[in-house]
Amino acid sequence: MPPTLTILAIGDELTCGERVDTNSAWIAAKAAARGARIAEHRTAADDRPLIADAIRELAARSDVLVVTGGLGPTLDDLTRHALGDVLGEPLVEDAATMDALRVWYAGRGRAMPDANRIQAMRPPSARCLDNPNGTAPGLHAKVGRTEVFCLPGPPREMMPMFERFVLPALRDDSGEVVRVRTVPTFGLGESTVADLLGDLMDRTRNPMVGTTASGCIVTCRIRYAGPPDGADAALADTVERVKTALGPAVLVDHDEHDDGLVLVRTVGDLLRERRQTVATVESCTGGLVGEMITRLPGSSDIFAGGLLTYSNELKSRLAGVDESLIARHGAVSREVAAAMARGGLDRCQSHHALAITGVAGPGGGSESKPVGTVWIARASRDGTLDTRQFLFRGGRDSVRLWSATTALGMLRLHLVGAAMDLLGQVEAAS
Amino acid sequence: MPPTLTILAIGDELTCGERVDTNSAWIAAKAAARGARIAEHRTAADDRPLIADAIRELAARSDVLVVTGGLGPTLDDLTRHALGDVLGEPLVEDAATMDALRVWYAGRGRAMPDANRIQAMRPPSARCLDNPNGTAPGLHAKVGRTEVFCLPGPPREMMPMFERFVLPALRDDSGEVVRVRTVPTFGLGESTVADLLGDLMDRTRNPMVGTTASGCIVTCRIRYAGPPDGADAALADTVERVKTALGPAVLVDHDEHDDGLVLVRTVGDLLRERRQTVATVESCTGGLVGEMITRLPGSSDIFAGGLLTYSNELKSRLAGVDESLIARHGAVSREVAAAMARGGLDRCQSHHALAITGVAGPGGGSESKPVGTVWIARASRDGTLDTRQFLFRGGRDSVRLWSATTALGMLRLHLVGAAMDLLGQVEAAS
């Protein structure tokens, strides 16, 4: 049988709804991809007996329990005390962790605050788990036959610790394997993807195909469960069927990282293969396209730079857009988007330039150019130009995200030599 | 005593991490604002005995239980069956709901699918709750003395039903109230905040003070529970004590939105009061500062635009940085950061300019300028200039986020006329 996993998230800010718990879903998705069965998550307030009860109850129902949060240095961080209560063990100081804390603070030229000493305490039967990204070590203990892992709440600390310490504990002794491949797409809505996939999405099929939409990316998840021998061939066959069904919307065969950067990584790889660069000229997105491109390590190979031409004056001054174009057609127009892109090519000396000008809202809309109206232009040194108008929905953040992502999608279609037809679907998906 | 609330979210897509549960946080925030105490949320898979157990356990621990999801027409929608199991009652058809379902489908010119008949079934002691935005009615029942509300999962159906049916049930007959204020800060680590707050964080204090760190912002949460008469004075007194303890790190008295934009909103408000604008000149952050500023609606009042000078060539071409400065001091240096900021003032004609140049990693570090080394400059039209070097930790994303946030923090300290001493703490908090 695959192992069962439960998840417990700790914190008043979660139970009171001040923050949405994203850790539990991330942990569940990672564990499910390894074949674990997850029947229950819980969220508990910063209350020691309540946390102890939850650890006790969840440990009794699962092979592995992951607890996140409540390991900080303050008085409302109570996870380690609650774990001690469950184990019936008073906390002791972990000498190695205390040394590591002292070194951490010394490296920053500061004395360790007294409050942080608590982070070196553990129940005697527990061991500390190294946290390279923060001061709070994790804890591992056995409660009955259940492996309990307590990890810090900040995602950038929790995630690498989960992968290092918890994933190896999700063993399955049955000989069956679960393997998951993902096929990320851009340009189609989730229901269009479902229509095109048809019978491939049958819930009894193995490998089974499911879809998830996140931002502007619809990812097909292909899940095989069965003997290890058949896994590779079955997965490869289903991946091919999915790719055939979805055509140029498919970004890559498999996204190893699954970090939301698949589109920009795809564009980056295409540019790198061609030894080319892109520049951005952004108005309503205010730097989002540049920010997305530069999330990629090594992006200096492919990103020249850009211009944030938020005001009309800077569209002219920085990107050289003729003032009369703005006066005649308005700042949100095909003509101005094209001139911005051409100005980007010229000022940044890049191979390609992407320009975005639009009405992100909530103010600034008009009858002829309602909120969500966005013009995007892609210009290249070879003299080619695409310009296209979109009407995106869903408020300022959504209009900006769809604008930035669609600009990258236009560059990708140009680089792979595909027709721009796909973009006709983008608005409907927003 | 204020009523206690628990929340149960149902669905395999939640337990498996394919979707993040945002309903529970929304419900909790609404209920907390009415003074309810929320100690626990749970998420359960589409499994009838598991859902029944969760309803039983949570009902035993709270005055009101809200269940979301699992009311649809398909075979994996099991909430109503589980509620019937808890009550020990076989389901019966609700005649009025069945009529309403027939009318709903007739209005759309379709026959009602057989599967949807289940949505008119209820335990005999439960009543159906009208859902104006979908086919699934809710259910209300008493389990022991606990009021249980089952609502559909889609937020646009759930939210109006919660407000209509559940909020009125959150009565508090004791006359006690709960009120929460938040004090967001920037520049101090969470443990330093705790040290400075001292006894204010005692868990038996009322109002009680807790802290949460999110990104670079540490928020103090001040929670009063007691008679309504004393609430305002007690909260105001504690807010003052917190502000006195934390000094210039305090951004605002109270952040109504709590959307992660409090620092940029604070800076935006300060600029708007002064009718001033800022420009950005970004290297390693690639547009992040501009993107953060333009998340604010109406940011065209305060954001002129900016330059993304990712390559050295563009630092010269776009921002006018003297090539010899780069040759002599390197691109990541006080001199280049200062020249970038001055170039931004000049090219964007703004009142203030923020410039960032650094080594975000993972590549590009050296012994003298390791990964995380960042120079930030703030220049203003009045001729003043701050430049400062930081060493941020935690990988590319973290270095970029801290750089962008710290630049905004530097502008804020300048605008409020505070000393820059606080920035000495920023690195250690990263």
Interface residues (C-beta under 8 A of the other chain):
Chain A: G11 D12 E13 L14 T15 C16 G17 E18 R19 V20 D21 T22 S24 A25 W26 I27 A28 A29 K30 A31 A32 I38 A39 E40 H41 R42 T43 A44 A45 D46 D47 L50 A54 G72 P73 T74 L75 D76 R108 R110 P113 D114 A115 N116 N133 T135 P154 R156 G210 T212 T280 E282 C284 T285 G286 G287 L288 V289 G290 E291 I293 T294 R295 P297 G298 S299 S300 F303 A304 G305 G306 L307 L308 T309 Y310 S311 E313 L314 R317 L318 R347 C348 Q349 A360 G361 P362 G363 R396 D397 R400
Chain B: L14 T15 C16 G17 E18 R19 V20 D21 T22 S24 A25 W26 I27 A28 A29 K30 A31 A32 I38 A39 E40 H41 R42 T43 A44 A45 D47 L50 A54 V180 T182 E190 S191 T192 A194 D195 M201 D202 R203 G210 T211 T212 A213 S214 R221 D258 T280 E282 C284 T285 G286 G287 L288 V289 G290 E291 I293 T294 R295 P297 G298 S299 S300 F303 A304 G305 G306 L307 L308 T309 Y310 S311 E313 L314 R317 L318 R347 C348 Q349 A360 G361 P362 G363 R393 G394 G395 R396 D397 S398 R400 E427 A428
